[in-house]
């Protein structure tokens, strides 16, 4: 069975298609809507998006965009998607130590999801908060100037 966008997302996609004369402009927000609905971007969802946007946009173009950007999850992630910046400026401020702490605390390696599907831990490229490292992004929220204690408190608060 192919993926079906919700009626709300179809409405939003239609508004985007009206707003942007160049259909390529709808690919990024369309992938965002897909990910918001199902938590990740898969082939069936990309096929549905290509069909919704229509010619001249192809599945190959949508796939190319989805695989280029790390902000699109290509597989299911936990309820809380913890992303740690892996660039050198954050490394110099201790993100490598925070990363090891999180792996130990959650009992997973980078790229893995806890058995209860609550947390996925991933290293990503620059999150744009170099001056506030060590930091993580959890879903859509940034947490900055972290210590092990602050990180543990944040984890305890996530239900």
NORQUI-V21354 format. One record per residue. N is the residue number from 1. PSI is psi in whole degrees, -180 to 180 (999 if undefined). OMEGA is omega in degrees with one decimal (none if undefined). Layout:
N;PSI;OMEGA  N;PSI;OMEGA
This chain:
1;137;-178.8  2;160;-177.8  3;142;176.7  4;120;174.9  5;150;174.7  6;161;179.6  7;-35;177.7  8;-44;179.7  9;-37;176.6  10;-43;178.2  11;-44;179.4  12;-41;178.1  13;-41;178.0  14;-42;177.5  15;-41;178.0  16;-42;179.7  17;-33;176.6  18;-37;-174.6  19;-37;-174.2  20;115;178.8  21;-30;177.4  22;111;-173.9  23;-21;177.8  24;-28;-179.0  25;-13;-177.7  26;-13;-175.5  27;-53;-177.7  28;-53;178.8  29;-29;177.4  30;-42;176.2  31;-37;177.3  32;-45;178.1  33;-43;178.9  34;-47;-179.3  35;-38;178.0  36;-36;-178.5  37;-46;-173.3  38;-1;176.3  39;-10;179.2  40;171;-177.8  41;115;179.0  42;177;-176.9  43;-45;-179.2  44;-41;178.2  45;-40;178.4  46;-37;176.5  47;-43;179.1  48;-39;178.4  49;-44;178.4  50;-41;178.8  51;-41;-179.0  52;-43;-179.9  53;-44;177.1  54;178;-177.7  55;141;10.6  56;12;-177.7  57;130;-178.1  58;165;174.8  59;-38;-179.7  60;-40;178.5  61;-43;179.9  62;-42;177.7  63;-42;179.2  64;-42;178.5  65;-46;-176.6  66;-36;-178.4  67;-18;177.9  68;-43;-175.2  69;130;179.4  70;-11;-179.1  71;-11;177.3  72;123;178.8  73;128;-178.8  74;-5;176.9  75;163;-179.5  76;144;176.3  77;167;179.1  78;172;178.5  79;-37;177.9  80;114;-179.1  81;105;-177.3  82;119;-179.4  83;127;179.7  84;131;178.2  85;134;-178.6  86;16;-178.0  87;165;-172.9  88;-36;-179.0  89;-37;177.0  90;-34;176.7  91;-42;-179.3  92;-19;-180.0  93;9;170.3  94;12;179.3  95;-26;178.4  96;-38;178.0  97;-40;177.4  98;-40;178.5  99;-47;178.4  100;-40;178.3  101;-46;-179.5  102;-42;177.4  103;-46;-179.9  104;-47;-176.8  105;-40;-177.1  106;-16;-179.5  107;30;178.4  108;163;172.3  109;169;176.6  110;139;179.3  111;0;-178.0  112;162;177.0  113;141;179.0  114;151;-178.1  115;-31;179.2  116;3;178.5  117;21;-177.8  118;-40;-175.0  119;138;166.9  120;133;-178.3  121;128;-174.7  122;143;171.5  123;134;-178.5  124;172;175.6  125;-175;-171.7  126;130;176.0  127;3;173.5  128;25;179.4  129;44;-174.3  130;-38;-177.9  131;-6;-177.4  132;13;-179.6  133;156;-2.8  134;143;-176.3  135;161;174.1  136;161;169.2  137;127;175.7  138;114;-171.0  139;-115;-177.4  140;8;-176.0  141;140;175.5  142;142;174.4  143;122;-169.4  144;166;178.7  145;49;-172.6  146;145;167.1  147;170;176.2  148;-41;-178.4  149;-45;178.7  150;-41;-179.5  151;-43;178.9  152;-38;177.7  153;-42;177.8  154;-47;180.0  155;-41;178.6  156;-32;-178.2  157;-11;-179.5  158;125;-178.4  159;999;none
